[in-house]
Amino acid sequence: MNRAEELCQYIPDHTLLERSKDYLTPDFYAILDTMFYRLPEHEAMDHEWLYYFVTGNGGTIANYEVTAVDQLDDDHAVATILVHESWPEGVEGEDDNVDEMHLLYMERVNGEWLMSDFDGHKADCIRYIANNRKEEALREAIRTYLLREIAPQYRQAEFCVPTLMMVRETDTEVWGDFWVFWYEQSGDTLRIVSGGNHSGRMTIEEQDGKPVVTAFEQTVDGAGNDASARRIFGSYYDIYMNMHSNESVREAVRAEQLGEYLRSHR
């Protein structure tokens, strides 16, 4: 009972405390560390529910009470936890207090009980990490193709960072609104030197266990642009146009992906 209550203090909220490492099984800590800190922000936030293992988010206070502990075998146990979510006194919403039941899974490691799962979210996280890595491999294949085949068509500068806005994906094809931008840096300022749009459909094949772009059908420039977009994007045309015509969204995506590039190339 006491150990389960102690472990509750290390249930992740919006951050994974460094000292939590001593209270979680190594694999569970590694999974949560990947979820919180190793995934691209725009991907992780698409599944923000993974950040909510318990209540107590958004300004509320979570108080834990262990109502039962069932030992499954010598090295595994599960605790039933009552979580009382309350707002600080005087804060709007303080009348909306909620009680919820959760399951905390424990495993004995080197004679000490550690947290090994919470509400089955470990399996959810493993699936999401696998899907994320698959998506990132696909994006890397697209970036590699654009840098190799498209970027040299423009006036070159210090570095080139494509902007990828995916419209639709299957195992063998990707429809997207793709952009290529060459940048140069002057002091603390980045300036776009050249670049342009390359929307279309890419053919994807797996080679040596990795996705590779093997063909790219692009929309044409000029008067035939809309007709080619309708043909290439087909039933996804409206989605594409909503994306392609929204400059504010494109700029936000460009800034986000540029930021990721700069952080990874420091």
N, C-alpha and C positions, 0 to 999 in steps of 0.2 A: 504493500500500500504506500509506504513512505517513498520507496524508490520511484514508483509510478508518478506520484505527485511531484517529485523532484524533476523527473524527465519532462513533465508538462511545461516547465519553465523554458525549455529549449525547443518547443514546437515553433517552427518558422512562422513569421508574420511577413513583413515586407523585406526583411533582411535575414541573413543566416549568420548568427553571431560566431565569431572565431572560436570562442570557448565551447560552442556546441559540438565541436569535433570530438571532444572527450566523452560526450553523452550519447552519441549516435553510433551505430555500427559503421565501419568504414565505407561499405558500399552505399548505405543510405545517405551518409554525409556527402559522398562523391556525387551522387545523383542530384541532391539538393544544391550543391555547389555549382554544378553544371547548369541547373535550372535558373539559379539566381544571378550568376556572374559570367557564365561562359557562352550564353546564347546572344545573338544579335538582338538588340532591344526591340526593333520593330517586329521580330518574330515572337519573342517571348510575350510581349504585351498583347498579341493576338489571342493568347490563351491566359489572360490575367487570372482566371480562376485557379491556376496552379500556384498563385501566390497566396491564396486564401485557404490555408490548411485549417485554420480555426477562426472563430470570431475574434473580435478585438482589433479589427482594422478600421481605418477611417476615423480615429479619434476615440473609439470606445475602449473600455478596459475589460479584459477577460480574466475571470476568476475561475480556477479549476477545483473540482472536487472529485476524488476517486470514489466511485460507488461500488465497484467490484473488481477483483483481479482473478482471472481463471488461468491456472497453470496448465498448459497443454501437454508438456512433457518436461524433462529435466532442464531443458535449455530454452524453452519457448513459453511465453505467457501473453495474455491480452488483458488490458485494463479498460474498463468502461469509465469514461470521463464525462462528468457533467460540467459544461462550460456555461458560465453565467456572463452574458455580455451586458455591460452597463455603461451609460454615459456619465462622465464626470458631473458632479452636482453643479447646477446652473447652466449647463450646456444644452442647447436646443436638441430635442430628441431624447431627453433623459427619461421620459415616460415609456419609451419604446424598448425597454430592456427585454432580452430574450434568453431563454435557457435552451441549450442544445446538447445532445448526447453524441459522443465520439468514441472511437476505438483506437487505443494506443497499443501497438504491438511491441513486445520486448523480446530480446534474445540475450542469453547469457554468453558473454565473450570473456575468456580468461577469468572466469569466476565473478564477473560483474555484469549486472543487468543493464543493457543499453537499448535505446529506442531503435527499432528496425523498420517501422512503417507507421503511418497514421491514416486511418480511414481508407486504406487501400490505395492511397495516392502514389505510392512508390511505383506500382505497375503503370499508372497513368503517365507518370513522369518518364519512365523508360520508353513507353510508346512514343511520347511526344519528342523526346530527344532523338530517337531513331528517325522519326519523320522529319525533324528539323535538319538532321545531318544529310538526309536524302535530298531535301530541298536546297540546302546550301551547296551540295555537290552539283545539282542541276544549275544553280545560279552561277557557280564558278565555271561550269562548262560554257555557259552563254557568254560570260565576261571574257573568257579566253578566246572564244570565236570572234567576238566583236573587236577585241584588241588586236588580234592577228589579221583579220580580214577587212575590217571596216576602218579602224583608227588610222592606218597609213594613208587613207584617201584624203585626210585633212592636213592642214598645216600643223606640224608637230611642235610641242612645247615641252615643259618639264615632265609632266606626267599626264596620263589619260585615265579617266574613271568613267565607265559606262553607268548609265542610269537604267535600271530594269523595272518595268511595271508590267507584271504578268496579268494577262487577260484570262487565259485558260490553259490548263496543263493536262496532258494525258501521259501515259508511259512512253509514248513515241513522238509526241508533238507538243510544241509550246507556241501559243499565240501571245504576242506581247507588243507593248509600246516601248521600244528600245531607243535610247539616246546615247551618243558618244560625245564626250567633252574633253578637250585638251586644256590643261590649266598651267599657269605659271604663277609663281609666288613673288611678291614684292613686299618685303617686310612681313607684316602680319596679315597682309591682304592676298587673297587668291583671286586671280582674274581668269575668266574664260577666254581663251585665245581662238579656239575654233571648235566646231562640232556640228551635229545635226541629228535629225530623226531618222530612224531605220525601223519602222514598224513592219510586222509581218509574222509569218509562221516558220518556225524552225523544226527540222526533223531531228529527233534524238535517238541515238543508238548507244548501247552499252558496250564498251570496249575495255577489257582488263578490269572489269568490275566497276568502271566509272562511266557516267554519262558523257557523251561526246556529240557535238552538233555536226551533222553530216550534210545538211542542206538548209538553205535559208531563202524563202520566197518573200520578197519585200514589196510593199506598196510602191507604186511609181510616183514620180514627181509630176507636178503640173496638172493639166486638165484631167488626166486620167486617174488622179489620186483616189477620189471617192469611189469610182467604179472598181478599182483594184482592191480597195479596202473592203468593199462589200463582198467581193468574190473571195478574198482570202479569209476574212473573219467570219463570213457566213452568219450563222445564228448568234455569234458573239459580237456582231458589228455594233450594236447599240452600247454594249458594255465598253467596247473599245473606244467609241466616240466620246462617251461620257468621261472616260479617262484621258483621252488624247486632247480633248478641248478644254480641260480644266488646268489652266496654267498654275494656279495656286497649289493644287495637289502635286503637280509635277515638280514644282520648285521645292516643296516640302520633302518629297521623296529624294530628289537630287541632293539636297542638303544633308539628309539623313545618311544616304549611302556614301556620300563624300566624306562625312564625318567618320563613318566606320572605316573607310579606307585610310584616312589620316591616323586614326587611333592604332590601326594594325601595322602602320609603316613608320611609326615613331622611331 
